[in-house]
Amino acid sequence: MHGINGVGHVAIKVTDLDRSLDYYINKLGFPEMLRLHKDDGSVWLVYLRITDTQYLEVFPGAENDRAPGWNANGMNHMCLTVENIDDTLAQVAAAGLELLLPLKTAIDGNRQAWLEDPDGNRIELMEMAEDSLQLQAIRRLQETRAIA
């Protein structure tokens, strides 16, 4: 559809807001941008910055202890692109976080590693390779547009 130009935010429900904010703010480094409150003054959501145009909305009050498993319906994971995955993984280790899955080169040619937040939400960290299938497809699309 013409006019869509990006992903604005991903929203997650969490069981323990303080624990999740510690994870995303203090360990992954996403600054808090704002909070929205319900009429009773309780927190409705906390907006965290990923980039200037992409955010993570964290909603308290999840009904289940953990996010659905790998094969459940619904959102499977969020992917965060990184400039240098080796540097990022050194920061992950320094923050005391353990990888859900180790660093590997995926079938698409990109290097990736996986984390899981305190509620079991899966996070892919991906360094896009110059010869990745995604960038090859983007180049083909751009060439097609240039010809048309």
C-alpha positions in Angstrom: 0.0 0.0 0.0 1.4 3.4 -0.9 2.0 5.8 1.9 3.2 3.3 4.5 6.8 4.2 5.3 7.9 2.3 8.3 7.2 0.6 11.6 6.3 3.1 14.3 6.3 0.8 17.3 6.0 -2.7 18.7 3.8 -3.1 21.8 4.3 -5.8 24.4 2.4 -6.7 27.6 4.4 -7.5 30.6 3.8 -9.0 34.1 6.1 -6.8 36.0 6.6 -3.2 34.6 9.6 -2.3 36.8 11.4 -5.6 35.9 10.8 -5.0 32.2 11.8 -1.4 32.3 15.0 -2.4 34.0 15.7 -4.9 31.2 14.9 -2.5 28.3 16.2 0.7 29.8 19.2 -0.4 31.9 20.3 -3.4 30.0 19.4 -2.7 26.4 19.7 1.0 26.7 16.3 2.2 25.4 15.6 5.6 27.0 12.1 6.2 28.4 10.3 8.8 26.2 7.0 9.2 28.0 4.3 7.5 30.1 0.6 7.5 29.6 -1.7 7.1 32.6 -5.2 5.8 33.1 -7.9 8.0 34.7 -7.1 6.4 38.1 -3.4 7.5 37.7 -2.0 4.1 37.1 0.4 3.5 34.2 -1.3 2.6 31.0 1.9 2.3 28.9 5.6 3.4 28.8 7.1 4.5 25.6 10.7 3.6 25.0 12.9 4.9 22.2 14.6 2.5 19.8 15.3 5.2 17.2 13.9 8.6 16.7 11.0 7.1 14.7 10.7 3.6 16.2 9.5 2.8 19.7 8.7 0.0 22.1 5.4 0.4 24.0 5.4 -1.5 27.3 2.0 -2.2 28.8 1.7 -3.6 32.3 -0.9 -6.1 33.3 -0.2 -9.2 31.2 -2.5 -12.1 32.0 0.0 -14.9 31.4 3.4 -15.6 33.0 5.2 -15.8 29.6 4.8 -14.8 26.0 3.5 -17.5 23.6 6.0 -20.1 22.4 7.8 -20.2 19.0 4.9 -21.8 17.2 1.9 -19.9 18.6 -0.3 -17.6 16.6 0.6 -13.9 16.9 3.8 -11.9 17.0 6.7 -14.3 17.0 9.6 -11.9 17.8 10.9 -8.4 17.3 14.1 -7.9 15.3 16.5 -5.2 16.2 19.1 -4.4 13.6 22.6 -3.6 14.8 25.6 -2.0 13.1 28.1 -4.5 14.5 26.8 -7.6 16.2 30.1 -8.5 17.8 30.2 -5.1 19.6 26.5 -5.5 20.5 27.0 -8.9 22.0 29.9 -7.6 24.1 27.5 -5.0 25.5 24.9 -7.7 26.0 27.4 -9.8 28.0 28.5 -6.7 30.0 24.9 -6.1 30.9 24.7 -9.6 32.3 22.3 -10.9 29.7 22.3 -14.4 28.4 21.6 -15.3 24.8 18.6 -17.5 24.1 20.3 -18.7 20.9 24.0 -18.2 20.1 25.4 -16.1 17.3 25.1 -17.7 13.9 24.8 -16.8 10.2 21.2 -17.4 9.2 19.9 -18.8 6.0 19.4 -15.2 4.7 23.1 -14.5 5.1 22.7 -12.2 8.1 24.5 -12.7 11.4 22.0 -13.0 14.3 21.7 -13.8 18.0 18.7 -14.1 20.2 17.6 -12.7 23.6 14.5 -13.3 25.6 13.1 -10.5 27.9 11.8 -11.3 31.4 8.4 -12.2 30.0 9.7 -14.5 27.3 9.3 -12.0 24.4 11.9 -13.0 21.9 14.3 -10.4 20.5 16.5 -11.1 17.4 19.6 -9.0 17.1 20.6 -8.9 13.4 23.6 -7.5 11.5 22.6 -7.3 7.9 25.3 -8.5 5.5 26.0 -6.7 2.3 25.3 -9.9 0.4 22.2 -10.8 2.4 19.1 -12.0 0.6 17.2 -8.9 1.9 19.7 -6.5 0.4 19.8 -8.5 -2.9 16.0 -8.3 -3.0 16.0 -4.5 -2.3 18.6 -4.0 -5.1 16.4 -5.9 -7.5 13.4 -3.9 -6.5 15.2 -0.6 -7.0 16.5 -1.7 -10.4 13.0 -2.6 -11.4 11.7 0.8 -10.3 14.5 2.5 -12.2 13.6 0.7 -15.4 9.8 1.4 -15.1 
